[in-house]
Structure formats: structure tokens, C-alpha cells
Amino acid sequence: MAVFKEITCFQELGRILDESNQHQVILFKHSTTCPTSSYAWQEVQNFITESPDEVLVGMIKVIESRPVSNQVAEELGIKHQSPQVLLVEERQVLWHASHQDVTKTRLMKALAGEILPINLTNNFL
């Protein structure tokens, strides 16, 4: 089962990004007021409970923790979207998805390396 942690401050984000130097981590950017994000959150929860891997999943509530959410976009160089998941290794985004593409199946495939890495040239800020 995956491990869940809510990220509410820069220090927690820094620790999770540091942890990506040891193994892959997933960041989930969630809007608590958006129905699409609610659906994505359910998919992420299903991933957390059903994943055979002990991957860390960090969630950032984009309204309540906007500065932290903005820092993710700035530090990782990926345009902000919500909902959005990012698979991170060594502080680099390997894959990301947003909106209806945030599903348990896609998360599992990305973590298993079954989805090709993203083309970062189209996703920079």
C-alpha cells in the first residue's frame, strides 16, 4: 500500500522532494472546490489503498496551500493544473496527468514504467 502525506508548507515539500532522490514519489494537486478534482481524489485514494508499492503520495490542497502549490510548478518546471499528479524522481518530473486523466490505472502504469515519460518541452512554464 502507498503511504499518504498532506503537504501544507515549504519544509514538507522540500522533505518530499529530497525523498525523491532515494525513490519515486507522487505529488497530487487537489482543489477542494472542484468536482473534477473530487473524482481525481477518489482515484488517488483507490491507488493508495490498492498499490502494491510503498510509494509516497503527497497531496497539496491548491486553495488552502496556494504558495506551496505555486512552488511545485516553479521548482519542477511544470505548468500548474488542478487536479494534477506528478511522478517525481531526483526532483525531476517523469510523468504527469491532469483532470480526467488522473486515474488509479494510469498512476499504476506510470509507476510501473508502462507509460512513456512525458515530453517536457511542451509542459514547461
Order of alpha helices (4+ residues) and beta strands (2+ residues): beta-alpha-beta-alpha-beta-alpha-beta-beta-alpha
